[in-house]
Amino acid sequence: MSFQQWFGPHFDAVHLSRRSYKNVNAHNSSGVLCGSMNAASIGSNVDQIMPFDSQVRNGLFMLLLSLVLGCSHTPPVSPTSLASVSSAPLTTVVKVHDGDTITVLSQNTSQRLRLAGIDCPESDQPYGAEATDTTKSLALDIKVLVTPITTDRFGRTVAEVTLLDGRSLAHELVKAGACWWFRKYAPHDVELKRLEIEARKQRLGLWATESPMSPWAWRAQRRDAMKQSLQN
């Protein structure tokens, strides 16, 4: 039997299958996967429409399956590039006024900052000079990352200041015993609280001095003295 004699009775079935493939492929071009034509449906159609020799049937089944798998494949889509996230610009500490007040310079603009969460001894208070020296040793002429939090009543920006190695400048000062945890303005900062307790236990910095007075108590005492002098 020639190929034409054998294939003639089955031409309509193959033609029908090719039309099904084209229809499915048309759906695929609009973004829909070829899920409507799967291996099970192909096998069923071939069995029903083409009841002939199993070897030939299997051959046609594999041919149609390869066509469907080919149309089901969608080329990979290039991922959308993520927008670059720029961190806040680094600034340089150009002046240390006292332990918790510094001036930074960025792009030719200077800004006076108050370190958040801590209170160092005043310049005229015992251990005030040592606290200032500690801040200088940690940050003067060093690039830092500034995260503004609020503005105080003197117009200064209250900020978190982070050193290049990721350490918090405020944390380092408390750890060294150069300041108090400013519990009035950072009552829930458990890390500052923990660091102060450790510094007290080890008698570091001002905690090694006799009867250290908190800066807020020192300022209140000074205000009272000024009021007293004015009344006299």
Backbone as CSV, one residue per row, in Angstrom:
resi,resn,N_x,N_y,N_z,CA_x,CA_y,CA_z,C_x,C_y,C_z
1,MET,0.858,-1.197,0.000,0.000,0.000,0.000,0.889,1.239,0.000
2,SER,0.570,2.177,-0.900,1.376,3.390,-0.955,0.998,4.325,0.183
3,PHE,1.863,5.332,0.436,1.598,6.298,1.513,0.318,7.055,1.252
4,GLN,0.112,7.451,-0.036,-1.100,8.196,-0.352,-2.338,7.362,-0.108
5,GLN,-2.269,6.031,-0.466,-3.435,5.167,-0.259,-3.719,5.010,1.242
6,TRP,-2.650,4.873,2.057,-2.848,4.704,3.503,-3.314,5.992,4.177
7,PHE,-2.698,7.122,3.751,-2.918,8.371,4.462,-4.233,9.033,4.096
8,GLY,-4.758,8.777,2.916,-5.968,9.431,2.446,-7.107,9.373,3.411
9,PRO,-7.480,8.214,3.981,-8.640,8.151,4.886,-8.452,8.962,6.160
10,HIS,-7.180,9.245,6.501,-6.942,9.925,7.781,-6.595,11.399,7.612
11,PHE,-6.651,11.861,6.339,-6.238,13.250,6.097,-7.111,14.234,6.878
12,ASP,-8.435,13.981,6.930,-9.328,14.911,7.622,-9.000,15.014,9.094
13,ALA,-8.649,13.879,9.693,-8.336,13.903,11.128,-7.103,14.720,11.410
14,VAL,-6.059,14.519,10.588,-4.826,15.296,10.781,-5.086,16.765,10.534
15,HIS,-5.895,17.043,9.475,-6.230,18.431,9.176,-6.956,19.085,10.349
16,LEU,-7.887,18.325,10.986,-8.609,18.831,12.138,-7.649,19.124,13.295
17,SER,-6.707,18.225,13.519,-5.749,18.431,14.607,-4.900,19.657,14.375
18,ARG,-4.491,19.877,13.104,-3.670,21.053,12.801,-4.466,22.333,13.007
19,ARG,-5.791,22.279,12.641,-6.613,23.462,12.889,-6.735,23.753,14.387
20,SER,-6.864,22.687,15.201,-6.944,22.869,16.651,-5.679,23.514,17.170
21,TYR,-4.536,23.037,16.643,-3.258,23.604,17.076,-3.153,25.077,16.722
22,LYS,-3.606,25.431,15.494,-3.528,26.830,15.089,-4.398,27.710,15.972
23,ASN,-5.598,27.205,16.305,-6.473,27.981,17.171,-5.845,28.199,18.539
24,VAL,-5.270,27.136,19.085,-4.632,27.241,20.391,-3.446,28.173,20.331
25,ASN,-2.659,28.052,19.247,-1.481,28.905,19.093,-1.888,30.368,18.994
26,ALA,-3.065,30.623,18.344,-3.545,31.997,18.262,-3.851,32.546,19.635
27,HIS,-4.437,31.704,20.507,-4.673,32.128,21.886,-3.371,32.418,22.579
28,ASN,-2.358,31.602,22.311,-1.073,31.785,22.978,-0.457,33.119,22.629
29,SER,-0.639,33.574,21.376,-0.029,34.830,20.965,-0.619,36.013,21.702
30,SER,-1.821,35.876,22.255,-2.418,36.963,23.020,-2.131,36.864,24.497
31,GLY,-1.256,35.913,24.873,-0.832,35.833,26.266,-1.471,34.703,27.026
32,VAL,-2.314,33.832,26.387,-2.959,32.717,27.076,-2.218,31.448,26.751
33,LEU,-1.814,30.711,27.773,-1.093,29.464,27.551,-2.003,28.427,26.919
34,CYS,-1.427,27.417,26.267,-2.190,26.432,25.517,-2.717,25.346,26.436
35,GLY,-3.373,25.742,27.498,-3.862,24.759,28.447,-5.063,24.001,27.929
36,SER,-5.779,24.556,26.898,-6.970,23.883,26.402,-6.639,22.641,25.611
37,MET,-5.398,22.531,25.136,-4.995,21.325,24.417,-3.885,20.674,25.206
38,ASN,-4.190,19.584,25.897,-3.189,18.892,26.673,-3.000,17.488,26.158
39,ALA,-2.088,16.773,26.796,-1.739,15.446,26.305,-2.922,14.505,26.353
40,ALA,-3.751,14.593,27.394,-4.875,13.674,27.537,-5.893,13.886,26.435
41,SER,-6.194,15.189,26.132,-7.186,15.453,25.104,-6.678,15.038,23.738
42,ILE,-5.348,15.190,23.493,-4.793,14.769,22.207,-4.937,13.266,22.042
43,GLY,-4.570,12.539,23.106,-4.651,11.084,23.028,-6.068,10.619,22.782
44,SER,-7.036,11.258,23.432,-8.435,10.882,23.265,-8.911,11.162,21.864
45,ASN,-8.511,12.361,21.327,-8.938,12.703,19.965,-8.342,11.751,18.951
46,VAL,-7.081,11.411,19.134,-6.449,10.518,18.171,-7.105,9.151,18.201
47,ASP,-7.422,8.667,19.442,-8.064,7.343,19.541,-9.427,7.346,18.875
48,GLN,-10.196,8.451,19.036,-11.544,8.479,18.502,-11.566,8.733,17.004
49,ILE,-10.689,9.616,16.552,-10.756,10.035,15.150,-9.920,9.125,14.258
50,MET,-8.877,8.508,14.790,-7.919,7.775,13.963,-7.734,6.364,14.482
51,PRO,-8.711,5.511,14.375,-8.601,4.130,14.873,-7.822,3.250,13.915
52,PHE,-6.483,3.382,13.926,-5.686,2.549,13.044,-4.503,2.028,13.816
53,ASP,-3.554,1.537,13.087,-2.407,0.857,13.674,-1.833,1.621,14.860
54,SER,-1.566,0.913,15.977,-1.115,1.582,17.212,0.217,2.278,17.032
55,GLN,1.108,1.720,16.211,2.424,2.348,16.016,2.269,3.689,15.324
56,VAL,1.403,3.735,14.307,1.181,4.995,13.593,0.474,5.989,14.506
57,ARG,-0.524,5.458,15.268,-1.248,6.334,16.178,-0.306,6.972,17.207
58,ASN,0.575,6.149,17.756,1.526,6.682,18.741,2.443,7.723,18.126
59,GLY,2.810,7.488,16.875,3.679,8.450,16.202,3.007,9.791,16.030
60,LEU,1.734,9.764,15.576,1.000,11.016,15.422,0.764,11.691,16.761
61,PHE,0.486,10.882,17.804,0.287,11.422,19.152,1.517,12.199,19.610
62,MET,2.697,11.624,19.403,3.928,12.295,19.825,4.158,13.557,19.018
63,LEU,3.787,13.527,17.712,3.952,14.702,16.870,3.085,15.849,17.378
64,LEU,1.783,15.538,17.624,0.879,16.572,18.108,1.286,17.070,19.503
65,LEU,1.753,16.150,20.352,2.183,16.547,21.692,3.335,17.531,21.629
66,SER,4.276,17.270,20.726,5.427,18.175,20.609,4.996,19.549,20.131
67,LEU,3.961,19.578,19.236,3.460,20.864,18.761,2.817,21.662,19.896
68,VAL,2.029,20.955,20.745,1.366,21.628,21.854,2.364,22.135,22.871
69,LEU,3.355,21.297,23.196,4.380,21.737,24.150,5.141,22.928,23.613
70,GLY,5.350,22.934,22.307,6.059,24.061,21.695,5.271,25.346,21.819
71,CYS,3.930,25.264,21.618,3.141,26.487,21.701,2.925,26.907,23.136
72,SER,3.034,25.941,24.087,2.833,26.299,25.489,4.019,27.026,26.071
73,HIS,5.144,26.898,25.434,6.343,27.533,25.978,6.301,29.021,25.712
74,THR,6.406,29.794,26.765,6.463,31.246,26.615,7.873,31.709,26.918
75,PRO,8.423,32.558,26.088,9.799,33.018,26.302,9.912,33.771,27.611
76,PRO,11.048,33.662,28.300,11.219,34.362,29.568,11.121,35.862,29.393
77,VAL,10.482,36.493,30.338,10.331,37.945,30.297,11.425,38.574,31.144
78,SER,12.080,39.548,30.599,13.143,40.218,31.338,12.548,40.905,32.545
79,PRO,13.105,40.667,33.753,12.545,41.297,34.953,12.692,42.800,34.898
80,THR,11.691,43.476,35.429,11.761,44.931,35.487,12.885,45.342,36.424
81,SER,13.733,46.206,35.967,14.867,46.623,36.784,14.370,47.390,37.994
82,LEU,14.929,47.060,39.167,14.526,47.712,40.404,15.049,49.140,40.436
83,ALA,14.241,50.015,40.957,14.693,51.395,41.108,15.810,51.444,42.134
84,SER,16.840,52.166,41.813,17.965,52.258,42.729,17.549,53.011,43.987
85,VAL,17.960,52.478,45.120,17.628,53.105,46.399,18.860,53.839,46.888
86,SER,18.777,55.131,46.970,19.928,55.925,47.396,19.815,56.215,48.880
87,SER,20.894,55.993,49.592,20.911,56.276,51.019,21.120,57.768,51.227
88,ALA,20.833,58.206,52.433,21.031,59.614,52.755,22.509,59.957,52.608
89,PRO,22.839,61.169,52.141,24.242,61.530,51.916,25.021,61.587,53.221
90,LEU,26.267,61.195,53.148,27.146,61.269,54.313,27.545,62.720,54.569
91,THR,27.734,63.043,55.834,28.195,64.366,56.216,29.452,64.212,57.067
92,THR,30.178,65.288,57.219,31.413,65.263,57.994,31.243,66.091,59.265
93,VAL,31.645,65.526,60.375,31.608,66.270,61.637,32.781,67.246,61.644
94,VAL,32.464,68.540,61.636,33.527,69.552,61.550,33.773,70.254,62.885
95,LYS,32.822,70.095,63.834,33.031,70.723,65.138,32.266,69.964,66.209
96,VAL,32.882,69.862,67.381,32.236,69.274,68.556,32.126,70.370,69.605
97,HIS,30.897,70.811,69.893,30.677,71.906,70.838,30.748,71.405,72.271
98,ASP,30.102,70.277,72.513,30.210,69.572,73.789,29.901,68.111,73.504
99,GLY,29.719,67.328,74.550,29.590,65.894,74.318,28.448,65.473,73.433
100,ASP,27.318,66.214,73.482,26.152,65.799,72.707,25.717,66.790,71.633
101,THR,26.555,67.785,71.336,26.216,68.777,70.313,27.380,68.906,69.324
102,ILE,27.065,68.713,68.039,28.096,68.746,67.002,27.602,69.580,65.820
103,THR,28.530,69.943,64.957,28.181,70.582,63.690,28.709,69.703,62.556
104,VAL,27.845,69.468,61.578,28.240,68.663,60.422,28.213,69.537,59.176
105,LEU,28.986,69.123,58.182,29.066,69.869,56.930,28.782,68.925,55.779
106,SER,27.825,69.320,54.929,27.482,68.526,53.749,27.185,69.457,52.588
107,GLN,27.900,69.263,51.493,27.702,70.082,50.293,27.760,71.579,50.619
108,ASN,28.802,71.930,51.359,29.077,73.324,51.729,27.998,73.948,52.624
109,THR,27.164,73.095,53.236,26.145,73.589,54.158,26.372,72.966,55.530
110,SER,26.488,73.815,56.551,26.711,73.306,57.909,25.392,73.237,58.663
111,GLN,25.336,72.318,59.603,24.132,72.143,60.412,24.522,71.723,61.818
112,ARG,23.930,72.382,62.775,24.198,72.065,64.180,23.222,70.981,64.631
113,LEU,23.737,69.935,65.264,22.924,68.788,65.650,23.025,68.527,67.146
114,ARG,21.914,68.053,67.694,21.860,67.566,69.075,21.653,66.063,68.997
115,LEU,22.547,65.288,69.606,22.433,63.833,69.560,21.187,63.372,70.313
116,ALA,20.414,62.510,69.701,19.146,62.059,70.276,19.367,61.014,71.367
117,GLY,18.551,61.105,72.422,18.496,60.050,73.425,19.526,60.118,74.533
118,ILE,20.454,61.082,74.469,21.500,61.150,75.502,21.644,62.583,76.003
119,ASP,22.294,62.717,77.161,22.568,64.038,77.727,23.953,63.982,78.377
120,CYS,24.897,64.722,77.789,26.263,64.751,78.323,26.410,65.894,79.330
121,PRO,27.395,65.789,80.200,27.641,66.891,81.144,27.898,68.199,80.396
122,GLU,27.403,69.297,80.972,27.635,70.615,80.368,29.127,70.947,80.399
123,SER,29.515,71.869,79.546,30.940,72.212,79.439,31.521,72.693,80.752
124,ASP,30.701,73.429,81.579,31.186,73.943,82.855,30.868,73.004,84.014
125,GLN,30.452,71.798,83.692,30.101,70.815,84.701,31.222,69.798,84.855
126,PRO,31.410,69.223,86.027,32.420,68.175,86.172,32.217,67.075,85.129
127,TYR,33.292,66.659,84.518,33.370,65.660,83.458,32.844,66.184,82.112
128,GLY,32.526,67.482,82.046,32.074,68.051,80.778,33.157,68.030,79.711
129,ALA,34.407,68.414,80.094,35.518,68.431,79.124,35.848,67.029,78.653
130,GLU,35.814,66.074,79.552,36.121,64.678,79.178,35.064,64.119,78.204
131,ALA,33.796,64.469,78.441,32.740,64.021,77.541,32.934,64.604,76.139
132,THR,33.319,65.887,76.090,33.580,66.527,74.793,34.740,65.840,74.083
133,ASP,35.786,65.521,74.819,36.942,64.837,74.220,36.564,63.450,73.700
134,THR,35.669,62.770,74.394,35.242,61.443,73.945,34.512,61.539,72.609
135,THR,33.641,62.536,72.479,32.925,62.727,71.214,33.897,63.093,70.099
136,LYS,34.878,63.928,70.402,35.882,64.287,69.397,36.648,63.055,68.923
137,SER,37.016,62.204,69.863,37.799,61.024,69.488,37.000,60.058,68.626
138,LEU,35.687,60.066,68.785,34.838,59.149,68.022,34.416,59.705,66.661
139,ALA,34.213,61.042,66.569,33.530,61.540,65.375,34.146,62.756,64.698
140,LEU,35.018,63.511,65.347,35.521,64.741,64.726,36.288,64.430,63.445
141,ASP,35.951,65.171,62.380,36.546,65.003,61.043,36.246,63.631,60.442
142,ILE,35.173,63.021,60.917,34.757,61.708,60.426,33.445,61.846,59.667
143,LYS,33.296,61.077,58.599,32.023,61.056,57.869,31.018,60.209,58.637
144,VAL,29.805,60.727,58.731,28.743,60.042,59.476,27.450,60.104,58.675
145,LEU,26.513,59.277,59.090,25.169,59.287,58.506,24.224,59.914,59.525
146,VAL,23.505,60.937,59.114,22.611,61.670,60.005,21.159,61.327,59.691
147,THR,20.411,60.944,60.715,18.979,60.668,60.566,18.216,61.641,61.463
148,PRO,17.669,62.719,60.897,16.941,63.707,61.704,15.696,63.103,62.350
149,ILE,15.394,63.541,63.568,14.221,63.050,64.299,13.249,64.183,64.588
150,THR,13.756,65.278,65.142,12.894,66.405,65.474,13.758,67.661,65.612
151,THR,13.145,68.737,66.034,13.861,69.990,66.288,13.585,70.403,67.724
152,ASP,14.641,70.776,68.458,14.434,71.152,69.858,14.055,72.624,69.977
153,ARG,13.842,73.085,71.194,13.356,74.455,71.405,14.409,75.515,71.094
154,PHE,15.655,75.082,70.898,16.711,76.019,70.509,16.919,76.057,68.997
155,GLY,16.090,75.311,68.263,16.201,75.297,66.806,17.209,74.302,66.273
156,ARG,17.783,73.498,67.152,18.745,72.493,66.703,18.024,71.236,66.209
157,THR,18.605,70.609,65.215,18.067,69.337,64.737,18.511,68.233,65.690
158,VAL,17.545,67.519,66.230,17.844,66.351,67.074,17.909,65.148,66.142
159,ALA,19.032,64.420,66.183,19.243,63.380,65.177,19.978,62.176,65.732
160,GLU,19.762,61.069,65.057,20.591,59.887,65.261,21.810,60.024,64.355
161,VAL,22.982,59.789,64.909,24.216,59.890,64.131,24.887,58.521,64.139
162,THR,25.136,58.017,62.940,25.709,56.676,62.789,27.090,56.769,62.168
163,LEU,28.057,56.101,62.779,29.418,56.068,62.251,29.477,55.151,61.033
164,LEU,30.558,55.256,60.274,30.666,54.493,59.031,30.635,52.989,59.246
165,ASP,31.075,52.527,60.405,31.074,51.089,60.669,29.735,50.601,61.224
166,GLY,28.724,51.494,61.231,27.387,51.096,61.662,27.093,51.334,63.134
167,ARG,28.078,51.750,63.912,27.845,52.005,65.334,27.106,53.325,65.528
168,SER,26.251,53.363,66.536,25.567,54.597,66.902,26.494,55.442,67.770
169,LEU,26.646,56.713,67.417,27.505,57.601,68.206,26.952,57.745,69.630
170,ALA,25.656,57.875,69.763,25.037,57.996,71.087,25.296,56.750,71.930
171,HIS,25.154,55.588,71.312,25.397,54.337,72.045,26.839,54.256,72.531
172,GLU,27.768,54.671,71.684,29.180,54.609,72.050,29.492,55.542,73.220
173,LEU,28.843,56.700,73.252,29.075,57.649,74.341,28.510,57.122,75.660
174,VAL,27.335,56.517,75.618,26.771,55.934,76.837,27.632,54.764,77.304
175,LYS,28.061,53.958,76.357,28.892,52.790,76.678,30.193,53.206,77.359
176,ALA,30.746,54.349,76.942,32.007,54.831,77.510,31.810,55.559,78.833
177,GLY,30.572,55.759,79.241,30.322,56.487,80.485,30.504,57.976,80.329
178,ALA,30.287,58.481,79.109,30.480,59.909,78.853,29.190,60.697,78.940
179,CYS,28.087,60.024,79.206,26.801,60.726,79.246,25.743,59.892,79.950
180,TRP,24.597,60.500,80.119,23.431,59.828,80.682,22.490,59.410,79.555
181,TRP,21.752,58.374,79.809,20.590,58.067,78.967,19.546,59.136,79.292
182,PHE,19.090,59.864,78.269,18.138,60.962,78.473,16.727,60.376,78.536
183,ARG,16.405,59.850,79.689,15.153,59.080,79.839,13.901,59.927,79.631
184,LYS,14.011,61.245,79.831,12.836,62.105,79.629,12.401,62.111,78.164
185,TYR,13.363,62.110,77.252,13.039,62.204,75.823,13.175,60.870,75.080
186,ALA,13.739,59.871,75.736,13.839,58.540,75.108,13.471,57.473,76.128
187,PRO,12.264,57.563,76.691,11.900,56.674,77.803,11.822,55.197,77.431
188,HIS,11.623,54.910,76.155,11.439,53.524,75.748,12.668,52.927,75.050
189,ASP,13.773,53.655,75.092,14.991,53.160,74.440,15.701,52.184,75.381
190,VAL,15.382,50.917,75.227,15.910,49.899,76.146,17.420,49.694,75.957
191,GLU,17.922,49.959,74.767,19.361,49.772,74.539,20.175,50.826,75.281
192,LEU,19.737,52.074,75.209,20.432,53.127,75.964,20.369,52.851,77.464
193,LYS,19.234,52.375,77.920,19.088,52.027,79.332,20.061,50.925,79.723
194,ARG,20.155,49.908,78.881,21.051,48.777,79.175,22.506,49.228,79.204
195,LEU,22.890,50.052,78.222,24.282,50.512,78.147,24.659,51.364,79.352
196,GLU,23.719,52.206,79.830,24.016,53.019,81.007,24.193,52.137,82.243
197,ILE,23.348,51.130,82.391,23.459,50.226,83.540,24.815,49.519,83.532
198,GLU,25.263,49.102,82.358,26.557,48.425,82.253,27.706,49.368,82.594
199,ALA,27.625,50.602,82.082,28.681,51.579,82.368,28.735,51.909,83.859
200,ARG,27.580,52.004,84.490,27.532,52.258,85.935,28.179,51.107,86.710
201,LYS,27.844,49.876,86.331,28.389,48.708,87.013,29.907,48.669,86.926
202,GLN,30.426,49.022,85.740,31.869,48.959,85.527,32.567,50.255,85.936
203,ARG,31.799,51.226,86.399,32.333,52.511,86.836,33.210,53.135,85.743
204,LEU,32.611,53.242,84.570,33.321,53.828,83.428,33.029,55.320,83.321
205,GLY,34.020,56.079,82.888,33.822,57.495,82.639,33.355,58.249,83.861
206,LEU,32.279,59.009,83.711,31.782,59.846,84.815,31.274,59.017,85.990
207,TRP,30.988,57.732,85.750,30.506,56.890,86.840,31.620,56.513,87.819
208,ALA,32.840,56.844,87.453,33.963,56.630,88.374,34.177,57.836,89.282
209,THR,33.476,58.948,88.966,33.619,60.145,89.804,32.693,60.065,91.013
210,GLU,32.961,60.913,91.993,32.157,60.895,93.220,30.868,61.683,93.026
211,SER,29.761,61.055,93.282,28.435,61.678,93.222,28.193,62.445,91.919
212,PRO,28.227,61.770,90.771,27.976,62.475,89.505,26.551,63.038,89.467
213,MET,26.440,64.262,88.964,25.137,64.918,88.876,24.679,64.916,87.422
214,SER,23.418,64.608,87.207,22.889,64.588,85.836,22.877,65.998,85.262
215,PRO,23.036,66.126,83.966,23.034,67.455,83.341,21.741,68.224,83.572
216,TRP,20.594,67.525,83.567,19.331,68.239,83.791,19.238,68.771,85.219
217,ALA,19.798,68.040,86.170,19.822,68.543,87.548,20.795,69.722,87.661
218,TRP,21.907,69.628,86.936,22.894,70.700,86.941,22.298,71.989,86.359
219,ARG,21.582,71.863,85.258,20.965,73.029,84.626,19.893,73.640,85.520
220,ALA,19.113,72.777,86.181,18.071,73.285,87.087,18.703,74.033,88.262
221,GLN,19.807,73.498,88.766,20.507,74.145,89.881,21.050,75.500,89.450
222,ARG,21.568,75.563,88.248,22.112,76.818,87.736,21.004,77.847,87.525
223,ARG,19.864,77.418,87.019,18.729,78.350,86.835,18.257,78.897,88.169
224,ASP,18.199,78.025,89.157,17.744,78.467,90.487,18.729,79.487,91.068
225,ALA,20.021,79.249,90.826,21.025,80.180,91.334,20.899,81.540,90.658
226,MET,20.613,81.550,89.388,20.441,82.806,88.646,19.203,83.555,89.151
227,LYS,18.131,82.813,89.362,16.908,83.468,89.881,17.166,84.072,91.258
228,GLN,17.899,83.364,92.062,18.210,83.821,93.427,19.032,85.094,93.375
229,SER,20.012,85.113,92.455,20.876,86.296,92.340,20.102,87.500,91.854
230,LEU,19.119,87.287,90.991,18.315,88.395,90.481,17.392,88.953,91.573
231,GLN,16.934,88.078,92.418,16.052,88.523,93.492,16.800,89.343,94.536
232,ASN,18.067,89.027,94.698,18.879,89.765,95.649,19.316,91.101,95.031
